[in-house]
């Protein structure tokens, strides 16, 4: 395949060389003549492991060449990859000027070309392709994206220092497509790359890149905060994190990484407060760890505000313990929502199959009768009774009994699903997933 790469920086040059290794012919395009001259001489304008011998190999073979001429590059290629930079502005916002400018130039050239494919790799915020890039492309080319011009978003997962290795061994390949578009062309480009393949919307593909990088930053920051606390008390944080990372069931795993409702219970909130106090007493700043509870509280606020925006004041809750399969109400986040709405005069109905007042003992019984004695008066004997009395239903966990009752009796009700327990949500006219 003949491919034009726009932007000869880390992503662009690495992509160009690796695509040549996969058997393609590549034209590197950049406005910087010095970079293009270096490329054509087989010299790398960037420092990166293993790049120089591969660059020299493919420039000598004639499979890789550079130009500053956009028209020439488009006319001599079938596909363009846009890899130009998207730096930060002074206020922290993303600067898309390079992407927009190269799109304008490509668009003008495409007025004279019929069928062409554009694959954007530059990091862009969700919605950038649909709201900014594609309108510019269509305006300059006079053509409709998705018809004569095929447009895709393909985020890269390359790390400086190991970019060549990462290209050939990526953790995944993500291809964002327009509605009804076939990903055949980008899939053909990566057909020799062994990695999980995800075909998504343009926005989802844009978002994936940010989620990855933010989580990487979060992990580094978290490990360093643990390191600072450990150092202060004479503990080797390297040993601590070695033990922590060995747990691939809960720690280094997909566990707890599914969007849903806030956390609660007798352990997580208590331990976060204790470690925050411990760090403070040892004069160690841990802003990431200290703000986890604030983030959790915002999630409770988010749901409460959504319900307050509804017209109805008849609210039914299915499950109020902090976790399915338990009757523990201590620091249950859904119970906090109940308390807030109850205090504002909402008519509340509750069913929790594990919560029987007569069976409660110990701390849980003490907590209910001392802290929330009115809750007992809101409990119903069956989920059907809650559904009958309510106009808005809150599914707090995916207990099978609750889900079955909603499917059987909940048609016509407004549903707030906090756990993804309802699969066929189109059955309900007013279904709301808390994060989807």
DRENBA-752417 format. One line per 8 residues: number of its first residue (from 1); for each residue x, y, z of N, C-alpha, C. Coordinates in steps of 0.001 Angstrom, whole numbers, plus 500000, padded with zeros to 6 digits. Layout:
// DRENBA-752417
NUM) X:Y:Z:X:Y:Z:X:Y:Z ~ ... .
This chain:
// DRENBA-752417
1) 500839:498811:500000:500000:500000:500000:500882:501249:500000 ~ 500431:502296:499326:501165:503564:499292:500553:504514:500320 ~ 501386:504898:501299:500886:505671:502439:501681:506961:502602 ~ 500972:508067:502833:501613:509353:503143:501472:509605:504647 ~ 502589:509928:505287:502582:510230:506726:502794:511724:506898 ~ 501835:512415:507493:501951:513858:507718:502409:514112:509150 ~ 503596:514714:509265:504191:514981:510568:505295:513992:510855 ~ 506560:514450:510752:507698:513552:510944:508312:513793:512318 .
9) 507478:513572:513358:507966:513592:514731:508091:512168:515221 ~ 507977:511962:516527:508100:510607:517068:507092:509652:516453 ~ 505808:510016:516534:504762:509112:516049:504853:508936:514541 ~ 505040:510047:513826:505054:509990:512368:506222:509210:511803 ~ 507418:509489:512292:508603:508812:511755:508616:507328:512126 ~ 508270:507031:513366:508214:505626:513782:507172:504874:512956 ~ 506006:505487:512776:504951:504851:511976:505420:504633:510544 ~ 506095:505631:509995:506578:505537:508613:507552:504370:508439 .
17) 508525:504283:509315:509536:503226:509210:508925:501844:509425 ~ 508055:501742:510413:507448:500439:510713:506489:500001:509607 ~ 505798:500952:509001:504918:500604:507880:505737:500127:506685 ~ 506918:500680:506504:507816:500178:505457:508239:498740:505759 ~ 508533:498460:507031:508892:497104:507448:507777:496111:507148 ~ 506538:496612:507173:505387:495747:506889:505122:495604:505399 ~ 505993:496224:504558:505884:496048:503110:505227:497180:502360 ~ 504965:498301:503018:504339:499442:502354:505385:500417:501827 .
25) 504967:501262:500900:505791:502386:500441:505265:503638:501128 ~ 506179:504439:501690:505749:505567:502522:506397:506869:502068 ~ 505562:507926:502047:506050:509287:501800:505869:510072:503089 ~ 506968:510565:503640:506896:511386:504832:506713:512841:504461 ~ 505746:513522:505074:505428:514912:504736:505583:515791:505973 ~ 506329:516891:505813:506495:517822:506927:506806:519202:506359 ~ 506393:520257:507088:506675:521627:506615:508123:522021:506914 ~ 508777:521244:507771:510159:521527:508144:511111:520891:507126 .
33) 511716:521729:506277:512603:521224:505220:513821:520513:505787 ~ 514303:520991:506924:515480:520370:507540:515195:518909:507896 ~ 514015:518662:508478:513618:517284:508813:513526:516414:507565 ~ 512934:516971:506516:512748:516206:505269:514094:515896:504630 ~ 515012:516857:504652:516346:516618:504093:517070:515519:504871 ~ 516950:515558:506191:517572:514517:507013:516972:513150:506677 ~ 515648:513117:506541:514969:511861:506223:515475:511281:504904 ~ 515560:512130:503893:515997:511660:502582:517466:511243:502561 .
41) 518230:511745:503524:519641:511345:503645:519814:510113:504535 ~ 518699:509605:505037:518757:508430:505904:519179:508741:507317 ~ 519016:510014:507716:519374:510429:509078:518097:510723:509874 ~ 518063:510261:511092:516861:510440:511908:516838:511801:512596 ~ 515732:512550:512477:515604:513831:513181:515226:513645:514650 ~ 514995:512406:515074:514670:512133:516475:515609:511070:517014 ~ 515718:511024:518328:516517:509995:518991:515570:508909:519476 ~ 515753:507706:518977:514857:506607:519342:515576:505285:519083 .
49) 515439:504357:520004:516105:503069:519911:515747:502340:518612 ~ 516750:501812:517919:516617:500986:516710:516123:501734:515469 ~ 516002:503054:515533:515379:503748:514407:516368:504002:513263 ~ 517618:504293:513587:518576:504672:512531:518835:503574:511502 ~ 519121:502335:511918:519359:501298:510896:518139:501023:510023 ~ 516959:501072:510592:515735:500849:509814:515488:501996:508841 ~ 515766:503215:509301:515604:504389:508437:516552:504307:507244 ~ 517798:504004:507516:518785:503885:506436:518411:502769:505453 .
57) 517926:501673:505995:517529:500535:505168:516442:500930:504171 ~ 515405:501594:504634:514252:501847:503772:514433:503063:502859 ~ 515281:504027:503249:515576:505125:502324:516454:504619:501183 ~ 517392:503702:501488:518242:503127:500433:517431:502277:499463 ~ 516448:501565:500000:515584:500727:499151:514574:501554:498356 ~ 514446:502825:498727:513490:503692:498034:512052:503519:498508 ~ 511876:502787:499592:510519:502584:500112:510062:503745:500986 ~ 511033:504551:501439:510707:505695:502290:511391:506941:501745 .
65) 510592:507968:501510:511143:509247:501063:510323:510368:501671 ~ 510925:511576:501661:510245:512700:502281:509998:513837:501314 ~ 508990:514662:501647:508668:515823:500822:507944:516869:501666 ~ 508003:518107:501208:507208:519172:501830:505988:519485:500966 ~ 505849:518791:499864:504785:519047:498883:503554:518182:499183 ~ 502502:518808:499708:501282:518083:500080:500616:517454:498856 ~ 500511:518217:497777:499855:517708:496556:500571:516478:496024 ~ 501875:516549:495987:502679:515420:495498:502432:514175:496355 .
73) 502420:514379:497681:502240:513252:498598:500867:512602:498422 ~ 499832:513429:498272:498467:512895:498115:498329:512149:496790 ~ 498858:512738:495731:498722:512134:494406:499490:510816:494284 ~ 500554:510666:495066:501374:509451:494988:501017:508422:496057 ~ 499881:508616:496742:499493:507689:497817:498005:507365:497755 ~ 497645:506307:498484:496233:505902:498590:495641:506265:499944 ~ 496519:506361:500923:496106:506597:502305:497033:507632:502930 ~ 496460:508502:503760:497282:509439:504526:497072:509193:506010 .
81) 498177:509206:506755:498108:509162:508214:498531:510518:508750 ~ 497686:511121:509562:497994:512438:510119:498545:512247:511522 ~ 499826:512595:511698:500535:512367:512961:501150:513653:513505 ~ 500577:514796:513142:501143:516070:513597:500859:516275:515078 ~ 501612:517179:515689:501499:517406:517129:500238:518132:517538 ~ 499806:517863:518773:498683:518592:519382:499146:519071:520759 ~ 499936:520129:520804:500500:520596:522080:499461:521289:522961 ~ 499858:521597:524179:499000:522352:525092:499154:523845:524855 .
89) 498046:524568:524997:498115:526030:525012:498488:526471:526428 ~ 498715:527764:526612:499114:528272:527923:498063:528002:528993 ~ 496778:527993:528584:495703:527768:529551:495410:526287:529787 ~ 496201:525403:529142:496025:523968:529336:495154:523306:528290 ~ 494447:524095:527494:493596:523502:526457:494451:522946:525333 ~ 493836:522089:524523:494572:521409:523453:494618:522283:522207 ~ 495787:522374:521614:495985:523168:520398:495868:522258:519179 ~ 494787:522420:518417:494549:521605:517225:494972:522307:515939 .
97) 495691:523410:516062:496031:524194:514867:496784:523380:513824 ~ 497738:522564:514255:498515:521769:513292:497611:520777:512562 ~ 496706:520148:513304:495779:519186:512705:494851:519889:511715 ~ 494311:521022:512128:493380:521767:511264:494087:522267:510010 ~ 495315:522787:510179:496049:523328:509025:496385:522247:508000 ~ 496841:521087:508476:497178:520021:507531:495914:519460:506896 ~ 494815:519454:507631:493534:518993:507081:493068:519933:505970 ~ 493262:521224:506184:492901:522199:505145:493689:521950:503864 .
105) 495007:521744:504020:495857:521520:502853:495490:520232:502127 ~ 495229:519198:502907:494832:517925:502302:493478:518082:501611 ~ 492557:518774:502277:491225:518984:501711:491258:519691:500368 ~ 492082:520720:500278:492202:521455:499011:492692:520543:497891 ~ 493668:519711:498211:494212:518780:497217:493172:517732:496813 ~ 492348:517324:497760:491361:516282:497480:490214:516750:496582 ~ 490147:518061:496331:489157:518555:495359:489425:517957:493981 ~ 490704:517632:493735:491099:517101:492427:491220:515574:492438 .
113) 490909:514947:493597:491057:513496:493728:489717:512873:494086 ~ 489442:511691:493586:488154:511057:493863:488185:510260:495166 ~ 488749:509097:495165:488709:508237:496343:490017:508317:497129 ~ 489871:508536:498443:491067:508650:499270:490691:508299:500712 ~ 491697:507888:501485:491467:507497:502881:492372:508292:503806 ~ 491791:508815:504876:492546:509558:505884:492450:508824:507223 ~ 493600:508600:507830:493645:507979:509154:494362:508949:510095 ~ 493633:509463:511082:494209:510412:512034:494762:509666:513247 .
121) 496014:509987:513599:496651:509370:514766:496989:510406:515838 ~ 496920:511686:515499:497228:512738:516465:496260:512651:517648 ~ 496778:512844:518848:495937:512772:520049:494976:513949:520090 ~ 493680:513641:520139:492648:514682:520151:491558:514343:521144 ~ 490987:515372:521756:489916:515171:522726:488663:514616:522056 ~ 487857:513859:522802:486636:513281:522225:485739:514343:521595 ~ 485316:514082:520370:484470:515023:519642:485228:515883:518653 ~ 486569:515868:518732:487379:516714:517846:487211:516321:516383 .
129) 487206:515033:516106:487057:514577:514720:485708:515006:514151 ~ 484647:514730:514892:483298:515005:514400:482995:516494:514331 ~ 483431:517240:515327:483023:518648:515448:483981:519649:514815 ~ 485243:519265:514646:486227:520223:514133:486928:519744:512861 ~ 487479:518537:512895:488308:518079:511784:487482:517770:510535 ~ 486465:516946:510683:485672:516531:509521:484962:517714:508852 ~ 484366:518653:509607:483771:519826:508943:484770:520617:508108 ~ 486000:520756:508614:487041:521463:507854:487388:520680:506596 .
137) 487542:519374:506744:487877:518514:505608:486812:518594:504526 ~ 485555:518516:504921:484461:518575:503952:484356:519951:503305 ~ 484588:520983:504095:484520:522343:503551:485593:522624:502526 ~ 486809:522150:502791:487931:522414:501884:487920:521511:500651 ~ 487430:520288:500822:487462:519325:499711:486214:519395:498835 ~ 485117:519871:499437:483851:519864:498707:483275:518463:498599 ~ 483790:517542:499409:483343:516150:499365:482816:515734:500732 ~ 481957:514747:500717:481352:514244:501946:482216:513148:502550 .
145) 482593:513323:503822:483348:512283:504517:482474:511048:504675 ~ 483073:509888:504464:482328:508642:504538:481876:508153:503178 ~ 482038:509005:502163:481669:508614:500794:482935:508548:499942 ~ 483259:509637:499237:484498:509612:498445:485747:509658:499318 ~ 485608:510272:500485:486727:510328:501433:486388:509446:502633 ~ 487222:508464:502899:487057:507609:504072:487881:508197:505213 ~ 487261:508304:506396:487945:508934:507533:487909:508009:508751 ~ 489088:507830:509369:489199:506971:510553:490030:507674:511626 .
153) 489844:507240:512860:490721:507696:513944:491375:506476:514573 ~ 492705:506492:514600:493485:505327:515024:494554:505772:516031 ~ 494214:505829:517324:495183:506304:518321:496411:505402:518401 ~ 497540:506031:518707:498773:505248:518839:499078:505020:520321 ~ 499802:503940:520587:500178:503589:521948:501687:503363:521999 ~ 502416:504375:521530:503875:504296:521440:504521:505059:522588 ~ 505538:504463:523175:506292:505135:524236:507665:505532:523714 ~ 508051:506762:524011:509384:507196:523600:510422:506292:524261 .
161) 511377:505850:523453:512412:504956:523956:512163:503498:523587 ~ 510876:503169:523339:510553:501792:522928:509486:501812:521836 ~ 509473:502886:521055:508394:503095:520088:508365:502050:518972 ~ 509541:501654:518479:509590:500636:517416:509011:499320:517935 ~ 509463:498923:519098:508966:497696:519717:507461:497788:519955 ~ 507000:498937:520433:505578:499113:520731:504721:499057:519473 ~ 505252:499554:518368:504476:499533:517119:504162:498093:516710 ~ 505160:497233:516790:504974:495849:516356:504340:494954:517431 .
169) 504366:495418:518670:503768:494642:519773:502872:495537:520626 ~ 501830:496113:520029:500966:497031:520784:500045:496273:521737 ~ 499593:496928:522800:498647:496273:523704:497296:496055:523039 ~ 497004:496852:522017:495728:496766:521309:495806:497627:520060 ~ 494895:497375:519133:494703:498242:517967:493272:498757:518025 ~ 493130:500069:517995:491803:500697:518089:491548:501497:516815 ~ 490421:501241:516187:490055:501951:514964:488676:502581:515143 ~ 488643:503895:515149:487379:504618:515247:486832:504880:513859 .
177) 485556:504570:513671:484949:504713:512350:483729:505624:512408 ~ 483355:506187:511256:482111:506927:511126:480963:505929:511031 ~ 479747:506371:511289:478577:505489:511224:478489:504806:509865 ~ 478383:503486:509894:478202:502730:508663:479457:502514:507855 ~ 480582:502998:508349:481843:502873:507614:482451:501485:507823 ~ 483151:500997:506822:483868:499733:506940:485331:500012:507301 ~ 485870:499303:508310:487265:499516:508709:488255:498709:507877 ~ 487856:498286:506697:488658:497371:505885:490064:497901:505612 .
185) 490184:499177:505258:491502:499712:504877:492467:499752:506058 ~ 492099:500370:507202:493048:500339:508330:493319:498935:508846 ~ 492318:498056:508769:492543:496675:509198:493578:495988:508309 ~ 493557:496307:507030:494534:495736:506106:495947:496208:506447 ~ 496068:497465:506853:497378:498014:507217:497973:497262:508396 ~ 497105:496903:509363:497589:496268:510592:497391:494755:510610 ~ 497130:494156:509476:496802:492728:509450:497949:491834:509938 ~ 499181:492316:509863:500321:491518:510321:500680:491804:511782 .
193) 499944:492702:512410:500193:493040:513806:499299:492179:514694 ~ 499916:491442:515596:499173:490545:516479:498789:491297:517757 ~ 497548:491755:517807:497066:492491:518973:495541:492473:518967 ~ 494905:492579:520150:493442:492671:520184:492970:493863:519351 ~ 491920:493653:518561:491409:494696:517673:490053:495182:518170 ~ 489899:496497:518289:488638:497093:518717:488166:498088:517654 ~ 486968:497867:517149:486349:498798:516209:485324:499604:516996 ~ 485484:500916:517021:484641:501764:517865:484150:502975:517078 .
201) 483418:503852:517771:483063:505145:517188:484292:506054:517242 ~ 484232:507158:516519:485340:508115:516545:485574:508645:517957 ~ 484498:509010:518658:484631:509560:520010:485237:508545:520977 ~ 484806:507300:520865:485338:506270:521751:486830:506065:521516 ~ 487235:506074:520260:488656:505903:519941:489479:507077:520463 ~ 488933:508283:520350:489626:509463:520881:489756:509376:522404 ~ 488691:508916:523062:488665:508850:524522:489633:507798:525056 ~ 489751:506663:524359:490619:505572:524807:492047:506062:525047 .
209) 492542:506876:524150:493917:507377:524274:494108:508153:525576 ~ 493135:508997:525914:493230:509791:527141:493103:508924:528385 ~ 492200:507952:528334:492041:507058:529480:493355:506344:529765 ~ 494004:505847:528732:495289:505163:528903:496320:506078:529569 ~ 496519:507248:529001:497574:508133:529506:497286:508646:530915 ~ 496011:508954:531184:495664:509450:532519:495868:508354:533561 ~ 495506:507111:533192:495687:506008:534139:497172:505734:534374 ~ 497976:505853:533324:499424:505688:533500:499965:506736:534478 .
217) 499520:507978:534304:499955:509055:535196:499467:508798:536622 ~ 498230:508313:536734:497669:508021:538055:498477:506934:538761 ~ 498860:505906:538026:499632:504812:538625:500986:505310:539134 ~ 501633:506145:538323:502941:506680:538738:502775:507543:539991 ~ 501773:508429:539961:501531:509295:541111:501173:508514:542361 ~ 500342:507482:542210:499942:506652:543343:501157:505938:543941 ~ 501961:505322:543062:503145:504605:543543:504103:505548:544267 ~ 504241:506768:543765:505151:507728:544397:504617:508223:545746 .
225) 503287:508353:545860:502719:508739:547157:502933:507632:548188 ~ 502732:506383:547767:503025:505256:548655:504502:505262:549024 ~ 505346:505603:548045:506790:505677:548286:507145:506726:549326 ~ 506497:507894:549258:506814:508969:550211:506404:508595:551631 ~ 505210:507986:551749:504771:507554:553081:505715:506472:553609 ~ 506021:505507:552775:506873:504386:553187:508258:504872:553603 ~ 508823:505780:552824:510145:506328:553137:510144:506989:554517 ~ 509064:507715:554796:508980:508466:556052:508985:507545:557264 .
233) 508408:506345:557112:508292:505437:558261:509297:504278:558192 ~ 510246:504371:557251:511302:503368:557177:510891:502056:556554 ~ 509921:502109:555632:509473:500898:554925:509958:500984:553479 ~ 510409:499866:552915:510882:499834:551533:509670:499732:550595 ~ 509335:500819:549946:508141:500855:549088:508276:499931:547880 ~ 509498:499652:547459:509693:498736:546334:509183:497342:546683 ~ 509427:496915:547919:508939:495616:548376:507412:495643:548493 ~ 506896:496747:549021:505435:496895:549174:504753:496788:547814 .
241) 505266:497505:546828:504630:497512:545515:504859:496210:544760 ~ 505935:495510:545081:506151:494178:544493:505050:493225:544968 ~ 504760:493281:546269:503700:492434:546821:502343:492858:546253 ~ 502126:494160:546223:500868:494704:545695:500641:494251:544249 ~ 501660:494360:543415:501535:494039:541987:501404:492552:541720 ~ 501784:491726:542683:501674:490280:542489:500216:489822:542466 ~ 499319:490650:542988:497889:490327:543013:497272:490733:541682 ~ 497115:489746:540794:496517:490021:539481:495036:489662:539442 .
249) 494478:489302:540598:493037:489049:540676:492273:490333:540968 ~ 492809:491150:541874:492115:492371:542273:492901:493649:541976 ~ 494221:493625:542202:495010:494859:542070:495356:495199:540625 ~ 496191:494389:539997:496583:494626:538608:495678:493772:537728 ~ 494470:494253:537502:493452:493464:536810:492290:494373:536437 ~ 491291:493863:535703:490101:494673:535390:489180:494875:536588 ~ 489461:494212:537715:488607:494349:538896:488504:495808:539331 ~ 487301:496240:539640:486991:497597:540108:487122:498672:539021 .
257) 487370:498258:537793:487523:499248:536722:486287:499308:535815 ~ 485142:498953:536357:483896:499039:535609:483094:500228:536129 ~ 482798:501207:535284:482024:502367:535745:480701:501946:536367 ~ 480356:502532:537483:479121:502227:538192:478904:503245:539279 ~ 478430:502787:540440:478164:503747:541505:479349:503850:542455 ~ 479196:504702:543463:480260:504989:544413:480562:503779:545301 ~ 481749:503773:545900:482104:502706:546839:481645:503084:548242 ~ 481566:502076:549113:481188:502314:550500:481653:501150:551348 .
265) 480948:500884:552439:481277:499750:553281:482135:500111:554469 ~ 482544:499099:555181:483264:499301:556444:484770:499403:556276 ~ 485289:499164:555061:486750:499126:554889:487318:500315:554115 ~ 486872:500492:552862:487520:501481:551993:487469:502906:552558 ~ 486292:503435:552925:486272:504808:553449:487109:504955:554719 ~ 486978:503975:555626:487717:504027:556894:489223:504031:556664 ~ 489685:503155:555761:491131:503044:555532:491686:504267:554805 ~ 490899:504850:553929:491349:506072:553265:491491:507216:554263 .
273) 490519:507351:555168:490617:508404:556187:491806:508164:557101 ~ 492007:506908:557495:493104:506594:558415:494461:506897:557785 ~ 494640:506507:556506:495926:506754:555852:496133:508250:555617 ~ 495050:508964:555317:495158:510413:555141:495614:511093:556420 ~ 495045:510673:557546:495427:511226:558839:496857:510836:559195 ~ 497208:509587:558899:498559:509086:559187:499604:509876:558406 ~ 499315:510128:557126:500259:510888:556293:500403:512314:556807 ~ 499284:512909:557203:499309:514285:557716:500166:514374:558979 .
281) 499996:513405:559868:500766:513408:561113:502253:513184:560864 ~ 502566:512552:559732:503971:512327:559373:504487:513364:558374 ~ 503697:514448:558192:504088:515561:557305:504372:515103:555875 ~ 503529:514228:555369:503650:513747:553986:502393:514151:553212 ~ 502592:514860:552103:501464:515266:551261:501126:514131:550290 ~ 499864:513698:550294:499405:512636:549370:498103:513096:548698 ~ 498191:514079:547798:496970:514653:547207:496111:513672:546423 ~ 496701:512679:545769:495897:511704:545029:495061:510878:545994 .
289) 495723:510272:546965:495029:509405:547914:494035:510210:548752 ~ 494427:511415:549150:493564:512238:550003:492291:512689:549299 ~ 492309:512720:547986:491140:513205:547245:490245:512092:546697 ~ 490569:510841:547009:489725:509747:546527:488324:509830:547124 ~ 488233:510142:548400:486914:510270:549029:486128:511445:548462 ~ 486840:512525:548115:486155:513661:547482:485569:513253:546136 ~ 486330:512469:545368:485851:511979:544071:484628:511087:544264 ~ 484680:510232:545292:483557:509335:545563:482304:510126:545932 .
297) 482501:511176:546709:481377:512031:547121:480755:512730:545916 ~ 481583:513130:544970:481054:513782:543768:480172:512829:542963 ~ 480488:511530:543012:479678:510552:542285:478302:510410:542943 ~ 478274:510475:544277:476998:510454:545000:476204:511714:544672 ~ 476890:512856:544627:476233:514120:544259:475654:514053:542852 ~ 476410:513429:541962:476003:513322:540555:474660:512610:540424 ~ 474510:511459:541087:473255:510721:541029:472128:511514:541685 ~ 472416:512094:542851:471384:512853:543562:470851:513993:542702 .
305) 471755:514710:542051:471341:515835:541204:470505:515371:540018 ~ 470861:514213:539446:470088:513671:538330:468646:513381:538759 ~ 468478:512798:539947:467139:512477:540441:466374:513753:540774 ~ 467062:514736:541329:466413:516001:541669:465911:516738:540426 ~ 466535:516463:539285:466101:517090:538033:464801:516477:537500 ~ 464462:515274:537987:463235:514609:537555:462013:515294:538182 ~ 460872:515195:537518:459646:515823:538030:459021:515020:539160 ~ 459128:513691:539075:458477:512833:540069:459207:512835:541401 .
313) 458436:512663:542487:459016:512560:543820:458755:511182:544439 ~ 458304:510227:543610:458069:508874:544096:459221:507991:543629 ~ 460118:507688:544560:461372:507010:544207:461442:505647:544874 ~ 461766:504621:544083:461931:503282:544613:463371:502817:544506 ~ 463888:502239:545580:465266:501740:545613:465262:500227:545743 ~ 465965:499565:544848:466117:498119:544909:467553:497818:545315 ~ 467721:497513:546594:469051:497282:547160:469603:498548:547772 ~ 469863:498542:549090:470459:499739:549714:471709:499419:550525 .
321) 472040:498123:550673:473315:497787:551317:474454:498229:550398 ~ 475651:498395:550929:476750:498921:550115:477187:497936:549034 ~ 476798:496635:549193:477189:495637:548206:476136:494536:548157 ~ 475922:493997:546958:474979:492895:546798:475412:491689:547631 ~ 474443:491028:548273:474748:489839:549048:475083:490114:550493 ~ 474896:491370:550940:475170:491718:552331:474060:492620:552854 ~ 473918:492670:554179:472937:493592:554776:473634:494766:555455 ~ 474913:494969:555145:475715:496011:555780:475377:497380:555203 .
329) 474852:498253:556030:474469:499603:555591:475509:500657:555962 ~ 476571:500269:556641:477568:501260:557069:478244:501917:555872 ~ 478113:503219:555825:478676:504050:554757:478228:503576:553373 ~ 476987:503105:553289:476430:502724:551986:476150:503995:551189 ~ 476751:504145:550005:476548:505383:549237:475107:505558:548764 ~ 474438:504460:548450:473051:504586:547990:472151:505017:549145 ~ 472500:504606:550374:471735:505032:551540:471859:506536:551758 ~ 473028:507071:551419:473195:508526:551524:472261:509252:550560 .
337) 472065:508685:549371:471119:509269:548413:469701:509201:548975 ~ 469351:508065:549565:468040:507918:550196:467839:508991:551256 ~ 468827:509178:552102:468747:510156:553180:468539:511574:552646 ~ 469264:511922:551604:469143:513270:551043:467740:513495:550470 ~ 467244:512524:549726:465921:512666:549108:464812:512637:550157 ~ 464967:511780:551140:463989:511698:552225:463904:513041:552953 ~ 465039:513653:553170:465077:514946:553842:464428:516061:553040 ~ 464307:515862:551741:463680:516869:550872:462208:516560:550605 .
345) 461684:515568:551328:460261:515289:551215:459855:514311:550142 ~ 460803:513587:549583:460476:512596:548563:459807:511373:549211 ~ 458901:510746:548448:458250:509529:548910:459125:508336:548516 ~ 459707:507712:549517:460710:506675:549288:460156:505285:549605 ~ 460410:504346:548695:460110:502931:548933:461391:502134:548719 ~ 461630:501145:549589:462880:500388:549535:462606:498894:549630 ~ 463342:498141:548821:463370:496690:549004:464812:496233:548911 ~ 465219:495459:549912:466535:494825:549892:466358:493414:550433 .
353) 466562:492437:549574:466258:491053:549958:467107:490548:551115 ~ 468237:491206:551364:469125:490757:552441:468930:491545:553732 ~ 468060:492543:553680:467893:493419:554836:466556:493143:555520 ~ 466611:492420:556628:465443:492140:557442:465710:492700:558846 ~ 464944:493687:559233:465197:494360:560503:465215:493381:561668 ~ 464320:492401:561620:464215:491444:562722:465443:490540:562841 ~ 466202:490421:561738:467370:489535:561744:468680:490252:562066 ~ 468638:491560:562152:469872:492314:562353:470428:492132:563759 .
361) 471761:492038:563828:472418:491922:565127:473674:492791:565119 ~ 474228:493004:566283:475524:493663:566413:475571:495093:565893 ~ 476702:495433:565300:476959:496796:564851:475947:497274:563804 ~ 475520:496360:562940:474586:496763:561887:473240:497170:562484 ~ 472750:496383:563455:471484:496715:564123:471624:498032:564892 ~ 472745:498168:565570:473008:499393:566329:473045:500610:565408 ~ 473694:500440:564257:473803:501545:563298:472419:501992:562814 ~ 471575:501029:562453:470256:501371:561915:469395:502046:562965 .
369) 469319:501492:564149:468405:502026:565152:468898:503321:565793 ~ 470209:503566:565743:470734:504809:566309:470855:505912:565268 ~ 471250:505541:564051:471543:506541:563024:470385:506775:562055 ~ 469698:505680:561661:468663:505822:560622:467403:505020:560973 ~ 466796:505265:562123:465636:504466:562542:464440:504570:561600 ~ 464331:505672:560871:463190:505873:559967:463244:504950:558751 ~ 464415:504385:558443:464555:503524:557262:463629:502314:557355 ~ 463450:501801:558571:462603:500616:558749:461193:500853:558229 .
377) 460721:502084:558328:459359:502400:557880:459248:502514:556367 ~ 460382:502539:555669:460377:502691:554210:460511:501359:553492 ~ 460802:500289:554254:461048:498985:553652:459760:498285:553229 ~ 459803:497669:552063:458683:496875:551555:459077:495401:551563 ~ 458060:494531:551484:458300:493098:551559:458724:492474:550230 ~ 458363:493120:549134:458685:492573:547804:459129:493690:546870 ~ 459906:493361:545826:460275:494375:544843:459058:494890:544075 ~ 458051:494022:543902:456837:494441:543189:456146:495608:543894 .
385) 456138:495577:545230:455507:496660:545989:456240:497980:545772 ~ 457566:497910:545740:458363:499116:545490:458068:499670:544091 ~ 458051:498797:543114:457812:499216:541723:456423:499833:541589 ~ 455436:499240:542253:454059:499734:542179:453933:501140:542760 ~ 454650:501422:543844:454538:502706:544536:455407:503804:543919 ~ 456299:503427:542990:457307:504382:542501:457125:504729:541034 ~ 457607:505910:540680:457650:506331:539272:459087:506306:538750 ~ 460034:506416:539686:461460:506321:539347:462061:505180:540148 .
393) 462765:504274:539471:463377:503124:540122:464891:503214:540057 ~ 465531:502977:541198:466988:502989:541275:467467:501562:541497 ~ 468122:500990:540474:468705:499655:540596:470144:499808:541058 ~ 470394:499524:542340:471728:499805:542883:472714:498674:542656 ~ 472215:497437:542511:473111:496333:542178:472376:495338:541294 ~ 473136:494416:540728:472562:493533:539714:471930:492272:540249 ~ 471401:492312:541479:470747:491129:542025:469654:490635:541075 ~ 469656:489349:540808:468754:488782:539805:467280:489040:540132 .
401) 466936:489008:541416:465542:489239:541808:465083:490641:541426 ~ 465950:491631:541638:465595:493013:541308:465426:493183:539797 ~ 466375:492628:539058:466355:492773:537595:465104:492124:537007 ~ 464789:490925:537470:463592:490241:536976:462330:491041:537267 ~ 462244:491603:538462:461057:492372:538850:460910:493621:537994 ~ 462022:494297:537710:461966:495501:536880:461525:495149:535464 ~ 462082:494063:534932:461707:493659:533574:460226:493274:533484 ~ 459709:492687:534569:458332:492204:534556:457319:493304:534847 .
409) 457649:494191:535801:456669:495172:536253:457075:496633:536002 ~ 458308:496844:535494:458814:498213:535440:458615:498977:534150 ~ 457927:498401:533179:457723:499103:531923:456923:500382:532164 ~ 457385:501473:531575:456719:502762:531782:457336:503569:532904 ~ 458211:502937:533693:458891:503638:534782:460203:504245:534270 ~ 460689:505241:534979:462022:505778:534720:463025:504942:535513 ~ 464043:504454:534826:465018:503550:535453:466382:504220:535536 ~ 466987:504176:536722:468384:504570:536884:469167:503313:537264 .
417) 470009:502865:536344:470782:501639:536515:472195:502017:536967 ~ 472551:501631:538178:473859:501996:538730:474910:500912:538553 ~ 474519:499785:537982:475438:498645:537944:475500:497952:536585 ~ 474733:498420:535595:474709:497752:534303:473960:496439:534361 ~ 473016:496322:535309:472284:495077:535471:471232:494814:534412 ~ 470776:495869:533739:469740:495717:532717:470389:495729:531343 ~ 470341:494613:530665:471012:494483:529369:470191:495065:528229 ~ 468914:494730:528151:468062:495220:527052:467382:496520:527456 .
425) 468174:497565:527574:467658:498838:528076:466665:499490:527123 ~ 466697:499107:525834:465764:499701:524875:464319:499317:525182 ~ 464123:498342:526052:462776:497934:526480:462103:499057:527265 ~ 462915:499916:527896:462389:501007:528717:462541:502344:527993 ~ 461504:503138:528010:461532:504437:527330:462456:505416:528053 ~ 462490:505329:529376:463298:506271:530160:464343:505524:530987 ~ 465294:504948:530285:466389:504223:530941:467614:505118:531000 ~ 468268:505157:532173:469486:505941:532330:470557:505088:533003 .
433) 471651:504834:532303:472810:504228:532957:473586:505336:533626 ~ 474069:505107:534834:474698:506208:535564:475919:506774:534846 ~ 476660:505912:534117:477860:506389:533416:477855:505970:531951 ~ 476709:505601:531427:476668:505151:530029:475346:505520:529397 .
